[in-house]
Amino acid sequence: MHDQLHGRDRDLPRQRISVQSFEVLNAVAADGQVALEVSWSGTLPVPLGARPAGHVLRAHIATFLEFRDGKIAAQRNHDCYERLDPA
């Protein structure tokens, strides 16, 4: 299942990622809350440090959503980026 999630940009401005995708691997819902396990990847359009253009960055994300009146009232993300080995 593929889904788009929106959040804050961190160390990489959006223009530094040419293509990105989010895949929801697991979702659990209970009592107005949803927990998502998400896999993210983003492709560099230009070199970044020692990483060449075309390098794919990857992260594993846990997102927790709280709903009130059918709307998202709170969101917490915990991101774990894969290690960037020295090139």
C-alpha positions in Angstrom: 0.0 0.0 0.0 1.4 3.4 -1.0 0.4 6.6 0.7 1.7 10.2 0.8 2.5 11.7 4.2 3.3 15.4 4.7 5.6 16.8 7.3 8.4 19.1 8.1 11.6 19.3 6.1 14.6 18.5 8.2 18.2 18.8 7.0 17.4 18.3 3.3 15.4 21.1 1.6 12.7 19.8 -0.7 14.6 21.0 -3.8 17.4 18.6 -2.8 15.1 15.6 -3.4 14.0 14.9 -7.0 11.7 11.9 -6.3 10.4 10.7 -3.0 8.1 7.9 -2.1 6.4 6.7 1.1 5.1 3.2 1.6 2.9 2.4 4.5 4.0 -1.0 5.8 1.7 -1.4 8.7 -1.2 0.6 10.3 -2.9 0.0 13.6 -5.9 2.0 14.9 -7.6 2.1 18.3 -9.4 4.7 20.4 -9.1 7.6 18.0 -5.4 6.9 17.4 -3.5 5.5 14.4 0.1 4.2 14.4 1.8 3.9 11.0 5.0 2.1 10.1 6.4 3.9 7.0 9.3 3.4 4.6 10.6 6.5 2.9 13.1 6.9 0.0 14.3 10.1 -1.7 16.6 10.4 -4.7 19.2 13.2 -4.9 18.9 15.2 -8.2 22.4 16.7 -7.6 25.4 15.6 -5.7 25.3 16.2 -1.9 28.6 16.0 -0.2 30.2 12.7 -1.3 26.8 11.4 -2.5 26.4 11.5 -6.3 23.3 12.6 -8.1 20.9 9.6 -8.2 21.9 8.4 -4.8 18.8 7.1 -2.9 18.4 8.1 0.8 16.2 5.8 3.0 14.4 6.2 6.3 12.1 4.1 8.5 9.4 6.2 10.1 6.9 5.6 12.9 4.0 8.1 12.8 1.4 8.4 15.5 -1.8 10.3 14.7 -4.5 11.4 17.2 -8.0 12.2 15.8 -10.7 14.4 17.2 -14.0 15.1 15.4 -12.8 13.2 12.4 -9.7 15.4 11.9 -6.0 14.9 12.8 -5.5 16.8 16.1 -1.9 15.7 16.7 1.0 14.0 14.9 4.3 12.7 16.2 7.0 11.3 13.9 10.0 9.2 14.8 12.4 9.0 11.9 15.4 6.7 11.6 17.6 7.4 8.5 19.8 4.7 7.2 23.5 5.2 7.8 25.4 7.1 5.2 28.6 5.1 4.9 31.6 7.1 3.8 31.8 7.2 0.0 
